[in-house]
Structures are given as structure tokens and as C-alpha cells.
Amino acid sequence: MRAIGKSLIAGVAALAYFLIPFSGAFAAKTASGVKAPVLYRYLIDGRKSRVSFTFRGVLVSYDGHFGVLEGELFLGSRNSFRGASGKFLIKAASVKSKRPEHRRMLYGEMLEAEEYPDIDFRVTSVEPGGEPVNRDPGRRDKDWWLRGRGVLKMHGARRTLPLSFRLTDTGANLYIRGKGSISLSDFGMSRPKVLLLVPGGDKVEVTVRLVASPAPR
């Protein structure tokens, strides 16, 4: 559907920042000779992750989600997010909804998935919004509130968006959760025809739940 957004983005951003080493970790030298931060690679688990969205009217809402998503993240070690980055790809044709007619409308009228098959998000910067919280002092689990910026490319348009999300590190996997909204008009999309008689603006609420695991050694 044509509005999937800032949150979507938000979720993606989160994925780029934690500390489980793998053999592909690297440290490059900058022009000044100072070593760049060591980064570790994580892969998004598309089977356990979901980007969903909601169009809201006064009395009625229409929901959907995407079934095909993939991505990777590069994170700094020891609670450092310096140099963190990530990329996230959604196949527009994988859009799903509870009702077939809504799915056809999202696929053809809004996303125009055949002409614009990919929804691409790139995380460009990340920083902690505060100190991490240990949920259980006896375990390694940590919760971070993170913010940053990312670039969303969708429906032929490109926009830089702010990010805000929660990241949980279990010592094995990363769990990213974020919510936000985007404006359809920012990406050259119009409100779905089925909603023209339902009061509401061109905002779409986006919820991101992502799971990422260390890349194979």
C-alpha cells in the first residue's frame, strides 16, 4: 500500500546496533589513520518480522501488512552505535489484507506494485536516547531507546525520515519495535478509494516488529 512509513523506517533503523561478534566483523582505518569502529553484521529474520499499517477513519479502520521483507544491519560493539548502518527491503507485491478486495486495491491502486516493486529503507545514523535498561540483573537482556535518521524510497519518491524505536538485545537476537506514521502525499500516493467516504487524512499508521540474528560465521 502506498503508505508505509516513518515507523516502518523506525523499525528498520533499530536494527543496526549491537554487539554479537562474527568473523565478518571489521575495523578499517580512516584517512587520518584512526581506526573506524568494529561493526558486526545481523540479518533480519523475515519469518518472524512484520511491518503492518492502518488507515483510520472515524468509525472504521483498514489494516494490512507485508509478507516479504529482508535486510541486514551493521552494529558497533560494546554499546557503541558509531558507524552503525542498515538496509531493509520490502516487496510491494507481498502486501496482504483480511479482505481480497482491499488487497487488490492496495496492490494496484495505491502501491502500483508492478511499476514500483520495491520499498527500500536505509539507516543513515543512530544514537542512544539514554542509558540501556537491564530488565533482569541476572541476565544479559538490555532495552535501548534509540533515535536516528533513515532514507525511505517508495513509489518512486525518496524521503529522509526521523527514527525512534526500542531495541532489545537478548544476547542472542535483537528485537526492534517502533510505531509512527507517514503522509501518503509525501510519496505521491492518494487515499484509497474505499476510504473516500470514511473521514480521515492522508496519514497512515505504521507498526514495525523486527527480529535480527547474528550473520553466520
N, C-alpha and C positions, 0 to 999 in steps of 0.2 A: 504494500500500500504505500501511498506516496508520503506518508508522514511517519517517519520512524525516527527518531532523532536524538535530541540532545542527550537524552538519557541513554539511549542506545549507545551513544557515544560515551556517555559517562561510564557505562559498564565497561566498555572496551578499554578505556583509559586505565581503569583499575588494574587491568590485567598486566600492567607492566611494572611490577616492582617487588620482587622478594628474593629469598635467599637460599635456594637449594642448589648446590653446585652441580655442574655436569661437565663432561670432558670437553664440551664445546665452549666453555667459558673462556673469555679472552681479555687481555689488557693491552691496549695499543698506546703508543706514545704520541703525544701531541707535537705540534711544530716546535714548541718551547722545550721539548724533551721531558715534560711531566707526564707520568703515566695516566692514561684515561682509566676510569673506574672499571673494575671487573664486572662483567654482566653475565647473567645466567638466563638460559632460554627455557620458556614454558610454552606448552601447546594447549590451546583451548579444546576441551572435550565437547564436541558438538552434540553428542548424545545426551549429555547432562546439562547443557546450557540452553537458555531460551531468551529471545528478545521478543517481547509482546507489546501490543499497543491497544489503545482505546480511543474511540471517537465518542465524546459525550454530548448528549443533548440534555434538555431539562428533565425529561422523564425516561429517556431511553439511551442506552449505550451500545456500541458495536465494538466487539473485541476481535483480535486476531493475533497471530504470531508467525514466526518464520521457522521452517523446518530444516534448513540447510545453512549452517554457519561454521566458519573455521577461522583460525588465526594463530598468531604466535606473539610472545612477549619477551622482552629482554629487560631483566631486572638487576638492580645493584645489590650487592651483598651487605650484610651487617646493618640492616635498616637504612641503607643509603638508597635514595631514588635518583641520584645524579646520573644522567645519561640513560635513564630508563626510556623505553620506547615500545611501540607495539603496532600491530596491524590486524584488522578484523574484516572479514568478508562475508557478506550475506547474499545468497542467491534470491533475487526478487521473485522468481517463479515458484519458490518454495513457500510463498505466503499461504496461510491456512486460516479458515474461519469455521464456525459451527454450521453455518448455512451455505450451501453451494452457491447460491446467487450472490451472496456477499463476497465470497472468494473470487468469483468471476469479475465482479465489479472492482475489487481491489487489484486484481491481476491486470485486467485490461484497461479500465478507465483511469485508475489513479497511478499505479506504478508503471503502466505501459511496459511490462516486464520484457516483452520481446525486443523492444527498442533499447531499453535500459536494463540489461540483465543483472548487473552487479551493484550492490550497495557497499561502498568501501569506507572504512574508517581508519585513520592513522592517529596514534597518540604521539603528540609532539613534545609535551612536557608534563611532569608530575612532581608534586611536592606534598609532604605530610601536612595535615591540618592541625596536628598536635602530636603528643606522645602516644605510642601504642598502648593499648589496654590489654592486660593479661586476664583472660576470662577465668582461668584456673591456675593459681600459682604453681601447682604441681605438674602442669603440662606446658607444652611449647606454644599452644594456641595464642595468637595475638590478633586483635582487631585494630585496624587503622582507618581513620577518616582521611581521605585523600582529595586533593583538588589538582586541576591542571588544565590543559587545553588539548584539543584534537581537531582534526580536519575531517569532515564528513562529505563524501561525494555521493550524490544520489539524484537520479532523474536528470542527469546532465548538468547539475549545479554543484558548486563546491562552497562550503561554508566552514569558517573556523568557529568552534563552539567551546564554551567553558565546561569543565568537568567537575563533578562532585560525586563521590561514591564511597562505599565502605568495603574494605578488603580484609578478609580473614585468612590468616596463614595458619594451617594446622600442623606444619612441619612436614607435610606430605603434599597436600594440594592447596591451591588458592581458590577462595570463593569470593566473587565480586558481586555486589548488589548496588543498583542505582536506579533512581527514578528521575524523570524530567519531562520536558515537552519540547516540541518543535512546531514551527509555523509552516503549514503547507505552502503558503505563498513564497517563502524563502527558497523553496526548491521548485518553483514553477508548477505546483500542483493545486488542484481545486478540491473543495469539499466534495465527498462522494454524493452522487445524485440521490442515492437512497436516503441521505440525510438532509436534503434541501428543505424538507418540510419540518425538520426537527431543529428547534432553535439551538444555536451554538456557533462559536467562532471557527477559525481555521486551525486551532491548536489541536495537536494530537499528544496524548499522554503516552510515554514510553517507559517500560519497566525492563531492566536488564538483570538477568541472573546468569553468571558465568562460572564455570569450573575449569581450572587450568592445572596441568600436571607437568612436572619436570620433563624436558625432552629426553629421549633415550640416550644413554651414554654411548 
